[in-house]
């Protein structure tokens, strides 16, 4: 397999914050741009799971169809992510990120004005196209800008921005549903999703294309040897693409099976109101945020693959306890922390891992396809959980699909090599 991993550099200082102290100005600007983008990305996506109960009641939509909107968003994001990854290799990481942010921000605003569920379904699909593309561009941008010895912690810390965005969405829900009737509050939830568009101004002014990417595109331009969209499916690199896609499928399928339906689980099977469930979601989100940070540290400390193996086992154990044991609401609140921790923390290693698996000329295409293939298959899980919950409890449905996904995650990660510390270079 062609590779630009010329050598391996292991970290000298293994503390979590070492990467930030040692950052130069371009690295720091890229870090904050991507962290903010990912936080706002998370906020936009998590708005729908938080208002799904209101949508079901207002428009008399059954749970399976309501879950379909989440599935359609993720399926569209899979296509958008693959296409954006390819465009990263053709027009650059920064420019692609700008385009995708404007796209999904605009369609979040459109969601606020829809008049029926079919219109919402279309608007969420179009939002998903840009949502998937933003991750693909941002992850490659971060992976190439940050030095090898800090890449796991830096990219993982950016990933923690998702929990911040999730928290912002929950805070907005608690505030808006307290101040406004539910019939209006859900529309305002979608309206605030336009905020990420402001980030484009920062990107245009302060964030530069990574040197390794700029050099590679310059060589391709002079030689005429541009990457082809199907190139990641040819030769020895095909095995990497298949296994990395399965890793992404398992990690995202488990995550979506849990986070998409837990708000509904709390308000139906645990009989909590939307406002009173906020504290339970807060425990989940805090655990998620800490999980991202610990996962970022472990990605450089013990390696990407070991991180995946440990957290997939932990996630299986906690989700079974959370959904299958008879617990008091107090214990359920406490368990929200480890559930969020194990169901999210492994994501800190995914971006760096996929960046390091591919050569520079195919990095955007490979990373964009694998992650978003996983997102596309994982997209089926909200729909399938909702569909199965019509014949069994929602708790059982969540557990079945989450455990299956994390088992796949474990097996696929075990089959791939460790990539910690790989140095990325330009290639001809």
N, C-alpha and C positions, 0 to 999 in steps of 0.2 A: 504493500500500500504506500502510495506517495504520502510523505509527511514533512512538515516543516518543524517538527519537534527536534531541534538540533541537539539539545542537551536538557538536563534536568537540574533545576535549582531548588533546593529545599530551604525553608525559612530559618534564619538565625534567631530572630525574636519571634516567639510563638504566641505572644499575647494578642488578644483580640484587636486592640486598637493600634498595634504597631504599624499597620499599613497606613493608617490615616496620618500618624505623626510624620511618616517618611514620604508622604505624597508630595509631588511637585505641583505647580499651579495647574497645568492641563489635566493631570489626573484628578485633582480635587474638584475642578469644575465639572468634569465628566461624571464623577461620582455623584455630586449633588443633583445634576440634571437627570441622571438615570434613576436615582433614588426617589426624587420628586415625581418623575414620570410614572414609576412603578406604583407609588402610593396612590396617585390619582387614577391610575389604571385599575387598581384594586377597588377603589371607591366606586368607580363606574360599574364594575362587574357585580359587586356585592349589593348594589341597590336593589336589583330585581329579586333576589332571594328574600330580602327584607320586606318587600311590599307584596310578595306572592299571595299571602293570605288575603290582603285587601282586594287584589285583582280577582281571586277566586270568588270572593263574596259579591263584588260589584257586578261582575259580568257572568256570574254563574258558570264558571269554568271548572271542569273536574281536575283532580290532582295530576292525572297523567298528561292532559293537554297543557296544564300550567307548567309542568316540568319540561314539556316539549320546547317551550320558549327558551329555557336555559340551554337545552340541547342544541337548538338551532343556532344560538349565539356562539356556542363553542365549536360547532361544526364549521360555521362561517369563519371563525377565528383560525381554524386549522388551515383553511384555504388561504386566508389573508396572511398568515404567518409564513407559509411556504413561499408564497409569491413575494412577500416583503423580504424574506431571506435571500431569495434570488436577486431581487433588486439591490440589496445591500452589496452583492458582489459585482453589480453592474454600474450603479450610480453612487455608491458610498453609503456608509452606515448613518451618518448624521442627517443627510438629506432624506433618507428613507424614514428615519424616526420622526422628522418634522411632519412629513406627509401623513403618516399613520395617526399621529396625535390629533391633528386637525380633523381627520376623518371621524375617529370614534367620538370626539367631543361633540361634533356637529350632530351626529345621530343620537347621542344621548339626549340632546335638547329636543330632537324630533319626537322621541319617546314621550315627552311631557305633553305633547299635543294630540296624540292618537285618540281616535274615537271608538275603537272596538279592539277586540283581541287579535283579529287578523292583521290589523294595521300595526299593532304592537309587535307581533311576530316578525313582520317584515322589517320594521325599524331595528329590532334587536339583532336580526341577522346582519343587517348592514353595519351596525355598530361593531359586531363581532369581527367583521373583516378587518377593520382598523385596529381593534383591540389585540388580535393575534399578531398583527404586523409590528406593533410597538414593542412587544417583548422580544421578538426576533432581532429587531434592529438594536435595541438597547442592550441586550445580553452580549451580542457580538462586539458592540462598541466598548462596553466595559471590559470584556475579556481581553481585548487587544490593547487597550490603553494601560491597564494595570500590569505591573511587573509580575513575573512568574511566582516569586516567593510570597506575594501578597494576594494573588488572584482569588483564591478561595474565600478569604475573609472579606475582601472588598466586594466581590460579586455577591456573596452571601449576605453581606450587610445591606446592599441595595435591595435584595430580595425581601428583607424585613420591612421595607416600605409598604409591601402589600398589606401587612397587618395594620400599619398606620392608616392606610386607606380604608380598610375594613372598619377600623375603629371610628374613622370620620363618618362613614356611612351609618353606623349604628348610632352615633351621637346625633347626626342629622335626623335619623328616624325618631329618636326619643324626643327631640326638640319639636320637629314639625308635626308629629302625631299628637303632641300635647297641646300645641297652639292652634292647629287647624283640624277641620273635619277630615276623616280618612279619605273622603271623595276628592279632596283637594291636596292633601298632604303627599300622596303618592306621586302626583304630577310634579310637585316642587322637588321631590327627591330626584327625579330624573333631570329636572332643570339644572340642578347644581352640577350635574355631570359635564357641563360645558367648560368648567374651570380649567381642565388640563390644557386647553388651547392657549392659555397665557404662557405656558412653558416654552412654546415655540420661539417666542421673542428672545428668551435666554439662550436657547440652543443656537439660534442664528448668530448671536453676538459673541458668545464665549466658548462654545464647544467645537473643537477641531477634529477632523478626520484622523484616526490613528495612523501613525507613520507606516506601520506594516501593511495596512490596507491601501494607503495612498501609493506606496511603492509598487505593490502588486498590481493595482489597477493601471498604473502608468506603464508597466511592462506589458500588460495585456493589450493596452491601447496601441502601443508601438508595434507589437508583433501581430496584432489581429486575432490572438488566441483568447477569445472570450469564453468564460465558463458556460456550459450548456445546462439547462435546467434538469436534464435527466442524468447528468454525469455522476451523481452520487449513487446511482443504481448500477454502476458498471465496475467490472474488475474486482480487485480485492477489497475495495471500499464498501461493496454491497453488504458484506457481513456486518460491518460496523453500523451501517444505516439500519439494518433490520433489528439488531440487538438494542441500539440506542433508542429506536422507535418504541420497542417493547418496554424499556425502562421508563420512557416518558408516558406511555399508556398506563402502566401500573401506578406510578406516583400521582398522576393527575386523576385517574379514575377513582382512586381511594379518596383523594382530597375532595373532589366534587360530590361524591356520594355522601360525604359527611357534612361539609359546610353548606351545600345548597339546601339540605332538608332539615338541619338541626333547628333553625328558627321555627319551622313549621312543627317539628316534633315537640318543641317546648310549649307551643301555644295550643296544641291539640291533645297529645297523649299525656302531657304534664300539666295541662289546664292553666297555663300562665297567660296573662295578658301581654299584649305587645310591649307595653312600657315595663312591666315587671320582669319580662324575659331579658331585658337589657343587661341586668347584672350577670346573668348566666352567660350571655354572649360575651360580656366583658372579660370574664374568667377565661373563656376560650380564646379570645383575641390576645390577652396578655400572655397566655401560654404560647400562642402562636408566635408572638413577637420575640419572646425569650428563646423559643425554639429556633427561630431564624438566626439569632445572634450566636447561640451555642453551636448550631449547625455550621455557621460560617467559620467559627474557630476550629471545630473538629475537621472541617474539610481540608484545612492546611495542616492540622496536627496529626490526624490518623489516616488521611486520604479520603478521596471522594467515595470510593467503593465501600469502604468500611462504614462510612457514615450512612450510606443507603441501607446496608444490611442491618445495622443496629436499629435504625429508626423504623424500618418496615416491620420488624418483629415487635417493637414497642407499640406501633400504631395498631397492629392486629390485637394485641393484648388489651389495650385501653378501650378500643371501640367495642369489644365484646363485653367488657365490664359495664361500660356506659349504657349500652343498649339492651343487654340481656339480663342484668341482675336487677332485683327489686331494691331500689335505693330511695332514701328520703331525698327531698329537694335540696336539703343542705349538702348531702354527700354528692349529689349530682352537680351542684355548683362547684364543689372542690375538685371534682374529676374533670371539670371543664379545662382546667389548666394543663394537666398532662395530655388530654385529648388534643388540645391546640398545639402543644409542644411537639408531640410525635407525628401528628398529621400534617405538620407544616415545615418543621425544621430541616428535613432532608432537601427541600427545594434550594437551600443555600448552596448545595454542591452541584446542582444540576446545570446551571448556566456555565460555570467554569469547566465542568466535565465535558459538555458538548462542544465548547470552544476548543478544548485541547484534543478532541478526537479527530478533528478535520484539518487539512491543510488550508492555508489562507485563501487560495483561489476558490475553494468550495465551502468555506466556513459558514458564510451566511446561508447558502442553500442547504447545507447539511444540517446545521443547527436549527434553521427555520423549519425544515421539513420534519425532523425527528420530534422536536418538542411539540409541534403543532399537529403531527399525526397522532401523538399521544393525547393531545387535547381533543382532537376530533373523535377518537374512540372513547375517551373519557367523557365526552359530551353526551354519549348515550346513557351514562349512568344516572343523571338527574331524571331523565324520562323513564328509564327502567325501574328506578326506585319508586317513582310516583305510580307507575303502572302496577308494580307488584304490591304496593301498599293498599291497593283496592281489594286484595285477596288475603292479606295478612297484615300485621301491624306495621306501621312505618318504621319502628325500631328494628324489626326483623329484616325489613327490606334494606335498610341502611347497612346493617351488619353483613348481610350476604354479599352485597356488591363491594363493600369496602374491604372485607377480608380477601375476596378473590383478587381484587386489584393489587393489594399489598403483597400477596403471595407471588404474583407475576413480577412485580417490582423487584422483589428479593432475588428471584431466579435469573432474571435478565441482567441485573447488576453483577451478580456473581460470575456471569459468563464473559464480562468485559474486562479489559485491563485497567490497572490503576494509572491515572494520568497526572497525579499531583506533581507540580513543579516543572512541567514542560515549558520550554521557552519557545515562543512563536516567532518565526522569521518570515520575511518575504520570500517568494519563490518565483521562478521564471514561468 
